[in-house]
């Protein structure tokens, strides 16, 4: 009998019932990725190179500058999941989850939505650190597809 070892991400995707992500994710957040990413990068002077560390799921290895934390806040504000004062809107964030990963995405958001921060920018960053802790592979995959969608 021949057994095949699946890479961790492939195994997770199979467990989540996600078998065809070749085209990426869909949904309202990804429909606005290019517009939102461009606006928030420009407002916060964030270079794409720094984002790579997060795509590679190394969020716990970096201490980003405030402008990066505010970049994350800007994205969340634009997608209506956070307001300028750092108040989290769980209903809006749940609607931002791509349908391809809805069950796991909702679980992660419900776990992380109360994560505190010292200000609105730090709150956004701490929420994303929590998302990463809950499922690093999925977090990295979502960021990868966000980056791809923002380039189109």
Rosetta constraint file for C-alpha pairs under 8 A:
AtomPair CA 6 CA 10 HARMONIC 6.04 0.50
AtomPair CA 6 CA 11 HARMONIC 5.75 0.50
AtomPair CA 7 CA 11 HARMONIC 6.27 0.50
AtomPair CA 8 CA 12 HARMONIC 6.21 0.50
AtomPair CA 8 CA 137 HARMONIC 7.82 0.50
AtomPair CA 9 CA 13 HARMONIC 6.17 0.50
AtomPair CA 9 CA 137 HARMONIC 5.82 0.50
AtomPair CA 9 CA 138 HARMONIC 7.48 0.50
AtomPair CA 10 CA 14 HARMONIC 6.20 0.50
AtomPair CA 11 CA 15 HARMONIC 6.20 0.50
AtomPair CA 12 CA 16 HARMONIC 6.11 0.50
AtomPair CA 12 CA 137 HARMONIC 7.99 0.50
AtomPair CA 13 CA 17 HARMONIC 6.15 0.50
AtomPair CA 13 CA 18 HARMONIC 5.03 0.50
AtomPair CA 13 CA 19 HARMONIC 6.63 0.50
AtomPair CA 14 CA 18 HARMONIC 5.66 0.50
AtomPair CA 14 CA 19 HARMONIC 6.09 0.50
AtomPair CA 16 CA 101 HARMONIC 7.07 0.50
AtomPair CA 16 CA 103 HARMONIC 7.90 0.50
AtomPair CA 16 CA 104 HARMONIC 7.24 0.50
AtomPair CA 18 CA 100 HARMONIC 6.30 0.50
AtomPair CA 18 CA 101 HARMONIC 7.11 0.50
AtomPair CA 21 CA 25 HARMONIC 6.80 0.50
AtomPair CA 24 CA 145 HARMONIC 5.80 0.50
AtomPair CA 25 CA 30 HARMONIC 6.86 0.50
AtomPair CA 25 CA 98 HARMONIC 5.86 0.50
AtomPair CA 25 CA 99 HARMONIC 7.74 0.50
AtomPair CA 25 CA 100 HARMONIC 6.60 0.50
AtomPair CA 25 CA 142 HARMONIC 7.81 0.50
AtomPair CA 25 CA 145 HARMONIC 6.70 0.50
AtomPair CA 26 CA 30 HARMONIC 5.84 0.50
AtomPair CA 26 CA 31 HARMONIC 7.05 0.50
AtomPair CA 26 CA 98 HARMONIC 5.49 0.50
AtomPair CA 26 CA 99 HARMONIC 6.84 0.50
AtomPair CA 26 CA 100 HARMONIC 7.47 0.50
AtomPair CA 27 CA 31 HARMONIC 6.24 0.50
AtomPair CA 27 CA 96 HARMONIC 6.85 0.50
AtomPair CA 27 CA 97 HARMONIC 7.14 0.50
AtomPair CA 27 CA 98 HARMONIC 5.07 0.50
AtomPair CA 27 CA 99 HARMONIC 6.63 0.50
AtomPair CA 28 CA 32 HARMONIC 6.58 0.50
AtomPair CA 28 CA 95 HARMONIC 7.74 0.50
AtomPair CA 28 CA 96 HARMONIC 6.03 0.50
AtomPair CA 28 CA 98 HARMONIC 7.74 0.50
AtomPair CA 29 CA 33 HARMONIC 6.17 0.50
AtomPair CA 29 CA 79 HARMONIC 6.56 0.50
AtomPair CA 29 CA 96 HARMONIC 5.26 0.50
AtomPair CA 29 CA 97 HARMONIC 7.49 0.50
AtomPair CA 29 CA 98 HARMONIC 7.67 0.50
AtomPair CA 30 CA 98 HARMONIC 7.85 0.50
AtomPair CA 30 CA 146 HARMONIC 6.57 0.50
AtomPair CA 30 CA 149 HARMONIC 6.46 0.50
AtomPair CA 31 CA 149 HARMONIC 7.91 0.50
AtomPair CA 32 CA 36 HARMONIC 5.95 0.50
AtomPair CA 33 CA 37 HARMONIC 5.69 0.50
AtomPair CA 33 CA 146 HARMONIC 6.37 0.50
AtomPair CA 33 CA 149 HARMONIC 5.79 0.50
AtomPair CA 33 CA 150 HARMONIC 4.83 0.50
AtomPair CA 34 CA 38 HARMONIC 6.02 0.50
AtomPair CA 34 CA 149 HARMONIC 6.24 0.50
AtomPair CA 34 CA 150 HARMONIC 3.65 0.50
AtomPair CA 34 CA 151 HARMONIC 6.27 0.50
AtomPair CA 34 CA 152 HARMONIC 6.69 0.50
AtomPair CA 35 CA 39 HARMONIC 6.20 0.50
AtomPair CA 35 CA 150 HARMONIC 7.33 0.50
AtomPair CA 36 CA 40 HARMONIC 6.06 0.50
AtomPair CA 36 CA 75 HARMONIC 6.26 0.50
AtomPair CA 36 CA 78 HARMONIC 6.60 0.50
AtomPair CA 37 CA 41 HARMONIC 5.93 0.50
AtomPair CA 37 CA 75 HARMONIC 6.90 0.50
AtomPair CA 37 CA 150 HARMONIC 6.15 0.50
AtomPair CA 38 CA 42 HARMONIC 6.11 0.50
AtomPair CA 38 CA 150 HARMONIC 7.57 0.50
AtomPair CA 39 CA 43 HARMONIC 6.18 0.50
AtomPair CA 40 CA 44 HARMONIC 6.04 0.50
AtomPair CA 40 CA 71 HARMONIC 5.54 0.50
AtomPair CA 40 CA 74 HARMONIC 5.64 0.50
AtomPair CA 40 CA 75 HARMONIC 6.34 0.50
AtomPair CA 41 CA 45 HARMONIC 5.50 0.50
AtomPair CA 41 CA 46 HARMONIC 5.02 0.50
AtomPair CA 41 CA 47 HARMONIC 7.19 0.50
AtomPair CA 41 CA 71 HARMONIC 6.36 0.50
AtomPair CA 42 CA 46 HARMONIC 7.06 0.50
AtomPair CA 43 CA 71 HARMONIC 7.80 0.50
AtomPair CA 44 CA 67 HARMONIC 5.35 0.50
AtomPair CA 44 CA 68 HARMONIC 7.07 0.50
AtomPair CA 44 CA 70 HARMONIC 6.69 0.50
AtomPair CA 44 CA 71 HARMONIC 5.69 0.50
AtomPair CA 45 CA 67 HARMONIC 6.96 0.50
AtomPair CA 46 CA 50 HARMONIC 7.57 0.50
AtomPair CA 46 CA 67 HARMONIC 6.78 0.50
AtomPair CA 46 CA 68 HARMONIC 6.16 0.50
AtomPair CA 46 CA 71 HARMONIC 7.12 0.50
AtomPair CA 47 CA 51 HARMONIC 7.36 0.50
AtomPair CA 48 CA 52 HARMONIC 6.94 0.50
AtomPair CA 49 CA 53 HARMONIC 7.76 0.50
AtomPair CA 50 CA 54 HARMONIC 7.67 0.50
AtomPair CA 51 CA 55 HARMONIC 6.43 0.50
AtomPair CA 52 CA 56 HARMONIC 6.15 0.50
AtomPair CA 53 CA 57 HARMONIC 6.55 0.50
AtomPair CA 53 CA 58 HARMONIC 5.37 0.50
AtomPair CA 53 CA 59 HARMONIC 6.60 0.50
AtomPair CA 53 CA 62 HARMONIC 7.79 0.50
AtomPair CA 54 CA 58 HARMONIC 5.38 0.50
AtomPair CA 54 CA 59 HARMONIC 5.11 0.50
AtomPair CA 54 CA 140 HARMONIC 6.90 0.50
AtomPair CA 54 CA 143 HARMONIC 7.44 0.50
AtomPair CA 55 CA 139 HARMONIC 7.86 0.50
AtomPair CA 55 CA 140 HARMONIC 4.79 0.50
AtomPair CA 55 CA 141 HARMONIC 7.28 0.50
AtomPair CA 55 CA 143 HARMONIC 5.38 0.50
AtomPair CA 55 CA 144 HARMONIC 5.64 0.50
AtomPair CA 56 CA 140 HARMONIC 5.95 0.50
AtomPair CA 57 CA 132 HARMONIC 7.17 0.50
AtomPair CA 57 CA 136 HARMONIC 5.93 0.50
AtomPair CA 57 CA 137 HARMONIC 7.11 0.50
AtomPair CA 57 CA 139 HARMONIC 7.10 0.50
AtomPair CA 57 CA 140 HARMONIC 5.17 0.50
AtomPair CA 58 CA 62 HARMONIC 6.98 0.50
AtomPair CA 59 CA 129 HARMONIC 6.63 0.50
AtomPair CA 59 CA 132 HARMONIC 7.32 0.50
AtomPair CA 60 CA 129 HARMONIC 7.28 0.50
AtomPair CA 64 CA 68 HARMONIC 5.98 0.50
AtomPair CA 64 CA 69 HARMONIC 6.79 0.50
AtomPair CA 65 CA 69 HARMONIC 6.74 0.50
AtomPair CA 66 CA 70 HARMONIC 6.10 0.50
AtomPair CA 66 CA 121 HARMONIC 7.36 0.50
AtomPair CA 66 CA 122 HARMONIC 7.89 0.50
AtomPair CA 67 CA 71 HARMONIC 6.04 0.50
AtomPair CA 68 CA 72 HARMONIC 6.47 0.50
AtomPair CA 69 CA 73 HARMONIC 6.35 0.50
AtomPair CA 69 CA 121 HARMONIC 5.08 0.50
AtomPair CA 69 CA 122 HARMONIC 5.94 0.50
AtomPair CA 69 CA 124 HARMONIC 6.81 0.50
AtomPair CA 69 CA 125 HARMONIC 5.34 0.50
AtomPair CA 70 CA 74 HARMONIC 5.98 0.50
AtomPair CA 70 CA 120 HARMONIC 7.86 0.50
AtomPair CA 70 CA 121 HARMONIC 4.57 0.50
AtomPair CA 70 CA 122 HARMONIC 7.53 0.50
AtomPair CA 70 CA 124 HARMONIC 7.72 0.50
AtomPair CA 71 CA 75 HARMONIC 6.38 0.50
AtomPair CA 71 CA 121 HARMONIC 7.85 0.50
AtomPair CA 72 CA 76 HARMONIC 6.30 0.50
AtomPair CA 72 CA 121 HARMONIC 7.18 0.50
AtomPair CA 72 CA 124 HARMONIC 5.99 0.50
AtomPair CA 72 CA 125 HARMONIC 6.36 0.50
AtomPair CA 73 CA 77 HARMONIC 6.04 0.50
AtomPair CA 73 CA 82 HARMONIC 7.26 0.50
AtomPair CA 73 CA 120 HARMONIC 6.86 0.50
AtomPair CA 73 CA 121 HARMONIC 5.18 0.50
AtomPair CA 73 CA 123 HARMONIC 7.84 0.50
AtomPair CA 73 CA 124 HARMONIC 5.00 0.50
AtomPair CA 73 CA 125 HARMONIC 7.25 0.50
AtomPair CA 74 CA 78 HARMONIC 6.04 0.50
AtomPair CA 75 CA 79 HARMONIC 6.15 0.50
AtomPair CA 76 CA 80 HARMONIC 6.08 0.50
AtomPair CA 76 CA 81 HARMONIC 5.22 0.50
AtomPair CA 76 CA 82 HARMONIC 5.32 0.50
AtomPair CA 76 CA 83 HARMONIC 7.84 0.50
AtomPair CA 76 CA 124 HARMONIC 7.25 0.50
AtomPair CA 77 CA 81 HARMONIC 5.94 0.50
AtomPair CA 77 CA 82 HARMONIC 4.80 0.50
AtomPair CA 77 CA 83 HARMONIC 5.34 0.50
AtomPair CA 77 CA 84 HARMONIC 6.68 0.50
AtomPair CA 79 CA 92 HARMONIC 7.70 0.50
AtomPair CA 79 CA 93 HARMONIC 7.69 0.50
AtomPair CA 79 CA 96 HARMONIC 7.35 0.50
AtomPair CA 80 CA 89 HARMONIC 7.20 0.50
AtomPair CA 80 CA 92 HARMONIC 5.96 0.50
AtomPair CA 80 CA 93 HARMONIC 7.22 0.50
AtomPair CA 81 CA 88 HARMONIC 5.83 0.50
AtomPair CA 81 CA 89 HARMONIC 4.82 0.50
AtomPair CA 81 CA 90 HARMONIC 6.51 0.50
AtomPair CA 81 CA 91 HARMONIC 7.69 0.50
AtomPair CA 81 CA 92 HARMONIC 5.10 0.50
AtomPair CA 81 CA 93 HARMONIC 4.68 0.50
AtomPair CA 82 CA 86 HARMONIC 5.78 0.50
AtomPair CA 82 CA 87 HARMONIC 5.50 0.50
AtomPair CA 82 CA 88 HARMONIC 4.53 0.50
AtomPair CA 82 CA 89 HARMONIC 5.72 0.50
AtomPair CA 82 CA 124 HARMONIC 7.74 0.50
AtomPair CA 83 CA 87 HARMONIC 5.45 0.50
AtomPair CA 83 CA 88 HARMONIC 6.77 0.50
AtomPair CA 83 CA 89 HARMONIC 7.82 0.50
AtomPair CA 84 CA 120 HARMONIC 6.60 0.50
AtomPair CA 85 CA 119 HARMONIC 7.67 0.50
AtomPair CA 85 CA 120 HARMONIC 5.50 0.50
AtomPair CA 86 CA 119 HARMONIC 6.73 0.50
AtomPair CA 86 CA 120 HARMONIC 3.90 0.50
AtomPair CA 86 CA 121 HARMONIC 7.20 0.50
AtomPair CA 86 CA 123 HARMONIC 6.23 0.50
AtomPair CA 86 CA 124 HARMONIC 7.26 0.50
AtomPair CA 87 CA 120 HARMONIC 7.65 0.50
AtomPair CA 88 CA 113 HARMONIC 6.70 0.50
AtomPair CA 88 CA 114 HARMONIC 7.82 0.50
AtomPair CA 89 CA 93 HARMONIC 6.36 0.50
AtomPair CA 90 CA 94 HARMONIC 6.02 0.50
AtomPair CA 90 CA 109 HARMONIC 7.45 0.50
AtomPair CA 90 CA 110 HARMONIC 7.67 0.50
AtomPair CA 90 CA 113 HARMONIC 6.63 0.50
AtomPair CA 91 CA 95 HARMONIC 6.47 0.50
AtomPair CA 92 CA 96 HARMONIC 6.50 0.50
AtomPair CA 93 CA 97 HARMONIC 6.91 0.50
AtomPair CA 93 CA 109 HARMONIC 7.48 0.50
AtomPair CA 94 CA 105 HARMONIC 7.69 0.50
AtomPair CA 94 CA 106 HARMONIC 6.01 0.50
AtomPair CA 94 CA 109 HARMONIC 7.03 0.50
AtomPair CA 97 CA 101 HARMONIC 7.01 0.50
AtomPair CA 97 CA 102 HARMONIC 5.88 0.50
AtomPair CA 97 CA 105 HARMONIC 6.01 0.50
AtomPair CA 97 CA 106 HARMONIC 7.26 0.50
AtomPair CA 98 CA 102 HARMONIC 6.05 0.50
AtomPair CA 98 CA 105 HARMONIC 7.95 0.50
AtomPair CA 101 CA 105 HARMONIC 5.74 0.50
AtomPair CA 102 CA 106 HARMONIC 5.90 0.50
AtomPair CA 103 CA 107 HARMONIC 6.36 0.50
AtomPair CA 104 CA 108 HARMONIC 6.23 0.50
AtomPair CA 105 CA 109 HARMONIC 6.23 0.50
AtomPair CA 106 CA 110 HARMONIC 6.08 0.50
AtomPair CA 107 CA 111 HARMONIC 6.25 0.50
AtomPair CA 108 CA 112 HARMONIC 6.17 0.50
AtomPair CA 108 CA 131 HARMONIC 6.09 0.50
AtomPair CA 108 CA 134 HARMONIC 6.30 0.50
AtomPair CA 108 CA 135 HARMONIC 7.81 0.50
AtomPair CA 109 CA 113 HARMONIC 5.60 0.50
AtomPair CA 109 CA 131 HARMONIC 7.19 0.50
AtomPair CA 112 CA 127 HARMONIC 5.92 0.50
AtomPair CA 112 CA 130 HARMONIC 5.73 0.50
AtomPair CA 112 CA 131 HARMONIC 6.56 0.50
AtomPair CA 113 CA 127 HARMONIC 6.61 0.50
AtomPair CA 114 CA 127 HARMONIC 7.99 0.50
AtomPair CA 115 CA 123 HARMONIC 7.02 0.50
AtomPair CA 115 CA 126 HARMONIC 6.47 0.50
AtomPair CA 115 CA 127 HARMONIC 5.65 0.50
AtomPair CA 115 CA 130 HARMONIC 7.50 0.50
AtomPair CA 116 CA 123 HARMONIC 5.68 0.50
AtomPair CA 116 CA 126 HARMONIC 6.99 0.50
AtomPair CA 116 CA 127 HARMONIC 7.76 0.50
AtomPair CA 117 CA 121 HARMONIC 7.77 0.50
AtomPair CA 117 CA 122 HARMONIC 4.92 0.50
AtomPair CA 117 CA 123 HARMONIC 3.84 0.50
AtomPair CA 117 CA 124 HARMONIC 7.56 0.50
AtomPair CA 117 CA 125 HARMONIC 7.98 0.50
AtomPair CA 117 CA 126 HARMONIC 6.28 0.50
AtomPair CA 118 CA 122 HARMONIC 5.81 0.50
AtomPair CA 118 CA 123 HARMONIC 6.61 0.50
AtomPair CA 119 CA 123 HARMONIC 5.97 0.50
AtomPair CA 120 CA 124 HARMONIC 6.36 0.50
AtomPair CA 121 CA 125 HARMONIC 6.41 0.50
AtomPair CA 122 CA 126 HARMONIC 5.96 0.50
AtomPair CA 123 CA 127 HARMONIC 6.10 0.50
AtomPair CA 124 CA 128 HARMONIC 6.38 0.50
AtomPair CA 125 CA 129 HARMONIC 6.20 0.50
AtomPair CA 126 CA 130 HARMONIC 6.21 0.50
AtomPair CA 127 CA 131 HARMONIC 6.29 0.50
AtomPair CA 128 CA 132 HARMONIC 6.17 0.50
AtomPair CA 129 CA 133 HARMONIC 6.19 0.50
AtomPair CA 130 CA 134 HARMONIC 6.15 0.50
AtomPair CA 131 CA 135 HARMONIC 6.52 0.50
AtomPair CA 131 CA 136 HARMONIC 7.56 0.50
AtomPair CA 131 CA 139 HARMONIC 6.60 0.50
AtomPair CA 132 CA 136 HARMONIC 4.58 0.50
AtomPair CA 132 CA 137 HARMONIC 7.93 0.50
AtomPair CA 132 CA 138 HARMONIC 7.95 0.50
AtomPair CA 132 CA 139 HARMONIC 5.40 0.50
AtomPair CA 132 CA 140 HARMONIC 7.75 0.50
AtomPair CA 135 CA 139 HARMONIC 6.08 0.50
AtomPair CA 136 CA 140 HARMONIC 6.08 0.50
AtomPair CA 137 CA 141 HARMONIC 6.20 0.50
AtomPair CA 138 CA 142 HARMONIC 6.12 0.50
AtomPair CA 139 CA 143 HARMONIC 6.28 0.50
AtomPair CA 140 CA 144 HARMONIC 6.06 0.50
AtomPair CA 141 CA 145 HARMONIC 6.28 0.50
AtomPair CA 142 CA 146 HARMONIC 6.05 0.50
AtomPair CA 143 CA 147 HARMONIC 6.04 0.50
AtomPair CA 144 CA 148 HARMONIC 6.31 0.50
AtomPair CA 145 CA 149 HARMONIC 5.95 0.50
AtomPair CA 146 CA 150 HARMONIC 6.02 0.50
AtomPair CA 147 CA 151 HARMONIC 6.49 0.50
AtomPair CA 148 CA 152 HARMONIC 6.92 0.50
